[in-house]
Amino acid sequence: MNIDRRKLLIGFILVDAVVVSLILLYVLNRPKAGVANTASGERVRIQLNWVPEPEFGGFYAALQDGLYAQEGIDVEIIKGAAGTPAPQMASSGQVECAIASADQMLTLNEKGGDLTAVFSVFETSPMGIMVKADAPWTSLEELWKSEATVAVEAGLPYLKYLSKKIPDSKVRIVPTGAGLAGFERGAVQGQQCFVTAEPVQMELKKVPVRVFSLAASGYDPYAVLVVTKTSWLAEHREVAAKLVRALREGWTRYLADPAKYNVAISKLNPAMSVEAMNIAAEKQRELVAPTGAGARMIGSMTSERWTTLAAQLQELGTISKQPASIDAVFWNAPK
Amino acid sequence: MNERATPGLTVRGSVDAIIPPLSVVVVLLLVWQGAVSLFAPSEFLVPAPLAVARAMWESRSALLAAAWMTGSSAAIGFLLAAFIGVTLGSLLAASRFLMRGLYPIATLLQMVPLVAIAPLLVVWCGYGVRTTIASAVIVSVFPVLAATLDGMRSTDPGLVELFAINRASRVQRWWKLELPWAIPSIVTGLRIAAGLSVIGAIVGEFVGAFAGDQSPVGILIVSAIRENRTDLVFAAVSVAALVGFALFGVVSLVGWILLRRWHASAG
């Protein structure tokens, strides 16, 4: 009986050893969640807040063309998903850079986020409310005054902005978690959207839609910002400058020929076809690099825009006070 | 079954029951507050208990309304789950064929991730309380069903034989023997379902509830996360837990009333 027990014990130990070895082997050799170039420079992880789509086109173009490596930095782009707390991850030091919107960053900074924006993909916010083409409303204001049901993400500052701007609102707000099925079959009449995403899906399904731009309503925060912890930026200004240079060039190349890069992006996000990505890339072109922007460098920001946003957020009660210095919330890298 | 004297709800007994968990909670809160004061993490990472208490007080009317909305959906969902669970459990216990055919399918309810099917509930039930109630039912029906089935299948064979000798009908055997025999097990299943129904209702609210001046807990949580109000997230989660406790308490009380005269679990 004793021998049996000993054999049993040895058996258990061996099985345990094999299991632990397999786990270690997996952990040590597991594929990385993100996509990185192979340069051995300063490491910069960029945490996306969404899946790979054309809104990140320039990021992947820079990767595909080896622009990060040319600058001597080792960039890893980490895919996000719904609910990925990207700016919080940058703030807590888990990644060097993350994607956020300008209002999200200012709100987080008031809670100790300590983030600085270094690059803004969108000059004009791509956020909007989508309605079917045959819907009776001709403006956001008309829609908001109707008794329509609109799917938006609760807690976003623009909801407060619209409530304040259109005080006699009767619209009924529901979450966006159910996807576009409710919009398609008419259960919701308005749907929050990124002009590069949901309207494209509808277009491909032959459902004609119109989009009421939030930027046109007066609420226009920078969107798809690259943010980093202020202390990291202070210590790695040169690295940040290299990153921004690579991003500028990446976006220039992506805007010139998005189809060249969308094939690779689509492989990272099989749910979105190359065709959809090509349409989205065309729709976002004017929002990333407006024709009337003159000599504006892609990704650069202005004090005026940040000041306007901070004032709006304070008026809405989303932040209690203005940032100590508006020029400290963003950083435009030199050419 | 255990014949025993009726236990009473004495003050001493209640105090003895409350003091240990209360002491643990107080100590944990003190440690939490101390750690936050000492390490001073960013407000959005971990709020101090005092900040959570402040958020609860400042948002008390919104939280009360949210508790009522979520609590009602959870309670209705729980009652429906209790009815469906006990009925289906009884049917499955009565027929080996039904049990073999339906039990694996019922088990699927336990396996399917609710978060994945919640958006479909909106498509099927529309926006509003129907979706949150359906979500609460789906997540809480299985423990009741399984407990009912287990309770009934463990009926003393000697007593089943006695009922057969006395030519009791199938309904009589169910009503007078199997159901009473299964009550302790059913109460256990209902206790589990009480907490789950609140979770189910909140998941349903994440995708299908109306937001507005008064919003349910699920919407409050989502809004607070978007606004980086971690203190309010904790406050809303605490309110959800209290709603769950309240449902659990009601079920426990009903269970105690039903079992106090004859079952050891009511002690």
Interface residues (C-beta under 8 A of the other chain):
Chain A: Q88 S91 S92 Q104 T107 L108 E110 K111 G112 G113 D114 T149 E153 A154 G155 L156 R172 I173 V174 P175 G177 A178 G179 A181 G182 R185 A187 V188 T318
Chain B: P41 S42 E43 F44 L45 A118 P119 V122 V123 G126 Y127 E205 F206 V207 G208 A209 F210 A211 G212 S215 I219 V222 S223 A224 I225 R226 E227 N228 R229 T230
